[in-house]
């Protein structure tokens, strides 16, 4: 349930109706509350220049503010649409998700529309009444109009800033780092040590006897309600192995999971498993780390295209990808086997490995920028930085594969011997860093073993 609420929240804050609707609700509430307070308390008796007004003056002020706020709201909406169009054409349609999640434009439109609706509601109380002066309501409208102007100024500043490539890349990099910190895919149940994992024979027996679960939905798997999935497995005393993970595209009739033992599988369980899937028209980075990776990759690839030829934006994207991969190299990859509180295997979910994320981040950029010396050098610098942080042997092998492909591509595309020598030097430095990291890890393990064996013994003098 929590996962579905989180997904609904992500969809809501990435829309142009949610925040403005909240502001409209507040404006309507004030539009009914403040006039009633004006009828209860006679604010006109207070001798203050800020509270002095007349019925005719109130009508004029309120009507002016109401009309101008609607007009400015239309300008803000148009300006935001132009900004999104430019961002889509320059950096790719994938960046629109990040731009739409920014609340600056939504707050600007919401505040303008809320102020306009508030003024209309207060004007309604002035119809055919010449003895009623809504002093508090009018002054509140003026204050709201001033606040809207300040928000408008800030919105224009943000539009000018956020359309710049570094800001867009920074926002996408922030989403990628947040996705990594959530430990993709999300943890399901409790992990057990490697010696407690099922044997190959047990898994082979499971695959022979399991029942496939097909889906009736079509689209991208945006997320899995992990708590509901674990509850369904525990309640029916079964084991569920997921064939798909967030980010995969599923079609009607696809097998999304295997369940066993088969004698405990019924239609209610199959329906419960299908209901744990969150399927949508596009990918989201909530449980799909490669979604955020591909957004940055698209920016880099478009920047390297002959039509744009913006190597600086491509290098900026590579820097963000390299920083995120450094974070991933130091993170723990969750186990595929997840257990419940009773230490029983319930869910098997494929985690996204470092090698997969590294390939998703650098393969297409390496291919698109094969003839770009600047992009290739920046890729090598990023790999060299990552190599100083990797700990797992399989991660080092993935980096070594990237080094071999970059070496081969540079020999094929760069005629300049100086460029080839520079890339070769960076490749050797990266390999040296991985070797040094391996030796440091070995020294740490030996130190830990020595400390464990060095158990103090008590003598006669204690």
Steps between C-alpha positions, in 0.01 A plus 500: 500500500783736585661440162178581318454819702858599420441436131180705512688782672772494231237522227318782678800722560610451137167638376386858440171461686591380850676801656275760325197306627629525856550874461151535353355317799678739737382801296139378511524444875629853556235633258227370731671551835633857486172663381323327789763641736441846349129466577578399858765762581474862384858568395406842355488650850876458536664827398783378282597609151551136404143407591318795346290417191148533361253266337563646153874492559480139613319401181761676288799347680357148505393502136838636389694236695271217386534585130873567509577176686317293239691674222837449668415134571450451126839659433666272757337194344612600151853574616519163671380319188765678293766398752392136489497506121854638487622247755340213309649608169845575638552226758236236419151421616625295797601817686137616506431273796758681710383842378135425576587390853642845570238686704601856410264531203222316683525730801504808276187393311327383816560823692380714208184296445427479874526878536269552202238255633523659844429847355202366301350348814544821700345700216198275523432632854496860370210453259218752562653609830619855561523479881754218516874569489713180506809666644682183603416318178623782278828539689550124486451515121764771473744298707433192288556701181836627629600143591402384151723766343794382712432139398480612135844663523645185653332287232659703220838463670455124533392463137815678385715281727338160456513504122880500519665165433695477831182546703313237300786253533526577871130424553529170313811411700314570822225258394763236420670536838165483679413182310832340599449592866168316498694177422357382170287304479349567841575246770241225530500325835824418683820379336691202632873420482628331188529162676127509569399543137330211320716257309499457122311173536229667707463779244490249214225310680313823557514590130375157400194513727416871497193664345546797268304818575399695192383861490198668352661845489717664235758770551812573700534343840540809717516326834408203714306520825763306690317481832187361334706249302677372809170482689342297219793258495497454877122469530489223240830340609654522152815629336475760224775563245460819300588479133457872446629798691417874495588649164408196289226525240228238543226396263176315554570133565864548603621277782600739775571252781528136597325363809548173685407254629220464245252334738473823699437724199144611435325779310493728804879479536554566128273803519680625811836476323370690195363774726847565642618625161488871418490539121505832314571659165852612590788406728567670832817502713319405822601131472680513165853637524559457126216741427700786652814370329335502158376856551856622548620281213243652266622851583858394428415324173298793367782735597745285300277491191624695195193724509577629850872424548514613863786303652490699825148381582604144417798526734277644770270199468796261513621669819161448667485139387851440629416651840190282529695187405758582767216504749369171363843337517504561875144377550395149590318307229195336662466125496268337250350285776265665746370333814214571739520535877485121537817461295316343206578584139208698359609721211779475243563831323786576262695802620646744250876441508778756474600357161150555361485860619853567372407362159178701488692815590801477270426262210287733290711804583814310401341395171355842416818681600744255346640776276493766773833532675355721774222255587734201494751669729226598742372141498848380588531753782166386640602133480829579668318669788257209532784246492645650818178413685389160372527211749335201336691292245204491261494880503869510406430261213223729375738798502765293323249418224431873456873571480550240226212639292624859538852391403372324190274792400777756544736300275232482232378862510794717607777551248683733735770298677510753785134441577550124491798527733301715743213253507739208542665679792161552665414134445820388672440741788150363544630143511765600755230651720299178489810298589579734788142476620520119487823500704350736759197277534726196547701681769179595679383137499835378635492762775152396601605133512804583713286701741253213524779248574676727749291408805656622828562235766503573870819432702579475869519875530184542305 
